[in-house]
Amino acid sequence: MSDWNFDPVLLAVTLALLGGYLAAVGPLRERLGEDVSRRKVILFIAGWAVLALAVFSPLDTIGRRYLFTASALQLLLITSLAAPLMLAGLPEWLVERLLPLRALRQMTRGFLFAVVAIVLFNGALLIWQITPLFEASLRNTAAHNLRLLTLLVAGIINWWPLLTPLDRHTRFASPFQIFYIAAESVPLDLFGLVCIFVGHVFYPTYANAPRLFGVSALNDQALAGVLLAIPNNVFDFILMSVVFFGWIERSDRAQRAREAAGELTDLADPEAYSQAEAEDRSGI
């Protein structure tokens, strides 16, 4: 139960992610003359650390052999914590080089990509919950590794419309993002509710596993459903609040910029400036 999972494929992929990022923000950045803030580096490394903890720690072993709750927690750590932290740690210039085609970058903006992100995120997660596929991921190392990689990619896609690494001015600052947050996890929430109230265990591995901490297989499945449904909704409410206030602040900045531009235009127009002076003297 306390075994750590040091699968060589997972180890190689995770180390390649960290090594590639450090090379990009180190030697490559210096050669290209680009800049990256310390905050972004810390965010990416923190996300990578959460990813490593989720896939290498005993949590992975417990999730594969004993408890569905551990598997659900692993899913949340990868998609709701590791993915957004790593995405937030990407500097814009690096994303532009990872997506060199302008048309490809434009595809990641707008309503259509948001819809695609919702479909891909929930589709990828729920397909792996189908009993034969999920059981295969528990018993077969290659399938398990593929599932973990799918979770990470799906998480990054899901967070893209919110963190928008190609446009820092609209991160958590668009009214459309509020509706996106409300819709993006609904299918996964519904699956969580099914896990809570269904009267039978979905996966034979957990039904036949030795019981840990005295938790029955059915209660374990219900607890996993609670993890998938309730924290997501609380987190979504917090995110919607962040987006709302970010949108208000962005609107205020835009309004102040328009007013400043209007004042400069008036001052550049002699007649308008003279009229403004006359109005000031007359007390209007």
Secondary structure, DSSP 8 states (H G I E B T S, - for coil): -------HHHHHHHHHHHHHHHHIIIIIHHHHT----HHHHHHHHHHHHHHHHHHHSHHHHHHHHT-HHHHHHHHHHIIIIIHHHHHHTS-HHHHHHHS--HHHHHHTSSHHHHHHHHHHHHHHHHHTTSHHHHHHHHH-HHHHHHHHHHHHHHHHHHHHHHH-TT-GGGTT--HHHHHHHHHHTHHHHHHHHHHHH-SS-S-HHHHHS--STT--HHHHHHHHHHHHHHHHHHHHHHHHHHHHHHHHHHHHHHHHHHHHHHHHHHHHSHHHHHHHHHHHHHT-
